[in-house]
Amino acid sequence: MMERAAALDAADPLAAYRDRFVPAPVVAYLDGNSLGRPLLATRDNLVRFVDQDWGDRLIRAWDEGWTETPTTLGDTIGRVALGAAPGQTVVGDSTTVMLYKVARAALDARPARTEIVLDTENFPTDRYVLEGIAAERGATLRWIDADPATGVTASQVAGVVGPETAIVLLSHVAYRSGYLADVPAITAVAHDAGALVIWDLCHSVGVVPMEVDAWGVDIAVGCTYKYLNGGPGAPAFAYVTTALQETARQPIQGWMGSADPFAMGPRYEPAPGIRQFVSGTPPVLGMLPMRDMLNLIDEAGLDAIRAKSVALTEFVLELADELLVPLGVRVSTPRDAALRGGHVTLDHPAFREIVPLLWKRGVLPDFRPPHGMRVGLSPLSTSFTEVAEGLQIVGDELGQQQ
Ligand SMILES: *Cc1c(COP(=O)(O)O)cnc(C)c1O
């Protein structure tokens, strides 16, 4: 098994990218889907930023590019990771706040409709934010009871949307099972019913290639600290298709998203285009690290990254079948690579106790209730050897429990 891992590493065209990351003193980092590792370039660029951009240029730097960072960096995310033409992606806030802003804007863009469609397996913040919006606006939540093993399908969505549906909110890759939704098919189903779709891309951006423009996506949001390695609490992004920008209005009307912030005028007038989705002062410092990962993704190519991601998840399934299934582990991620994102979830009743023991041994997956262990693989920083070493230790810990 270790020889097989070594052979896969030797044949991996992306293997050398691992050296671009700050070395991690662990056996296996299996949580790249939750917090990407820092790049060596980021360390240098943060120091340079403090010394030069901030230290030397001081307040002048706002006029020398900082003010525009939400949209210039947004365009880079759009080009490198989303398949989005410029002028439709903006960076700021947390995913939670950004989702609130775009979901309110989308609901208000369908004023005659009263229903919001979402699914029971979506990430908590997505469900909670929409629950709050429904209460605030008197809308009704229509739940799709998603099977964690198969995810939300186009036919399930077709079964719940109708003339009352204002918006449909779904995740591209399910945070728990890793199920990869069919964005173009589901988007078309929602559009046939006259609804708008919001896609949460947190678990797919930077690891699953996408074409949001070509797929007709209305709105999307996503994290930048997962596969975009933006660092803890790095700001989120939102995509709003050009066609909606004229009419959509977001509710947190701040000066930085107004037409002329420094006029300090008496009333809010939204900035034209995607800029109106900015609320307050852009988190310039928090936007730095993700640039380095976006550069690396651009260099390696998202298709090559996806190919390695599929090979890594296949390898996890192979190791799980050999080492862990005999110990009572169940694979909760689709076995068809076309239906799978960048991580694999394994279930066992002992994982709640075992994951902290693994962390002590330098093997870092994460635990998701009720008894899921997520194995997250970030293709540019994860090797096949560390996956094999890590899963061997998982097997060792599970064996000791029996
Ligand atoms: C990680 C994640 C979030 C996180 O939201 P924050 O506001 O950044 O904490 C939201 N949605 C999904 C699907 C996620 O995976």
The ligand as a Gaussian input file, in Angstrom:
#p B3LYP/6-31G(d) Opt

LIG

0 1
 C      -17.789000      26.521000       5.238000
 C      -19.165000      26.824000       4.762000
 C      -19.818000      28.011000       5.115000
 C      -19.148000      28.943000       6.092000
 O      -19.740000      30.184000       6.271000
 P      -18.919000      31.298000       7.082000
 O      -19.812000      32.454000       7.143000
 O      -17.641000      31.533000       6.337000
 O      -18.608000      30.745000       8.443000
 C      -21.071000      28.252000       4.574000
 N      -21.668000      27.367000       3.733000
 C      -21.053000      26.209000       3.387000
 C      -21.728000      25.259000       2.449000
 C      -19.798000      25.895000       3.894000
 O      -19.201000      24.755000       3.563000

